[in-house]
Amino acid sequence: MPALPLAGLLTDIDDTLTTGGRLQASALRALERLREAGLRIVPVTGRSAGWAHMLLRAWPVDAVVAESGGLY
């Protein structure tokens, strides 16, 4: 069976993308490079809808799953 091309990345935020609650410059640049490569990026968090809205504006992401999956 041929391998399917990678279309995107779903990732946790806390202590996966962030370190000590902060997004390091290297992690931000990695997200930018993945998006430039054509991948869709979707961080997943248990945080609130307001937090998700801020991420959509500040980070190079295509969507956010928030409130433990209650909002996307």
N, C-alpha and C positions, 0 to 999 in steps of 0.2 A: 504494500500500500504506500503510495507516495506521501511524503510529508506535506502538510498544509502550511501555507505561509502564515506567519504570526501577524495578527491584525491589531492587537492591542495588549495593554497591560492593566490588570486590576491589582492594586496594592494597598496594604494597610498603611496608615500614616504614622501613628505614635510608635516611636522606637524602631520603625522600619525605614521610613523616609526621613524622620526627624531624629535628632539627638538632643536629649535633654529639653525636649519641647520646642526646639528650633530647627528650621530647615536650613541646613548648611549650604553654602554657595555651590559646593561640588554636587550636592543632590539636586539642586535647582538646575544646574547646567546639564546634568544627566537627563532630567525630565525634558528639557529643551531639545537635547539631541535626539531623544527617542521620538519626540513629536516631529522634529525636522525629518526624521527617517520615515515618517508616514504612519507611525503607530498611534492608536487612540489610547489615551491615558485616563484611567478612572480610579482615583483614590477612594478607599472605603473607610468609613469611620463611624463610631457610635455617637459622635458629637451632633450638635443641633443643626437645624436647617440654616440658621444664621451663619454658623461656621462654614457650612458647605457653600453658601452664597459668596462668602469672602474668598474661599479657595478658588472658586470659578473665576473670580476677577483678578486674583493675585498670582496664581500659579498657571503654568502652561498645561492645562488639563482640559479634557473634552466634556467631562461630567463628574459628578461626585455622588456616591452612595452614602447617605448619612442616617442618623437616628437609628442605628443598628439595622439598616435595611428598610426602614419605614419610609424613606424618602430617596428618590433618585432623580 
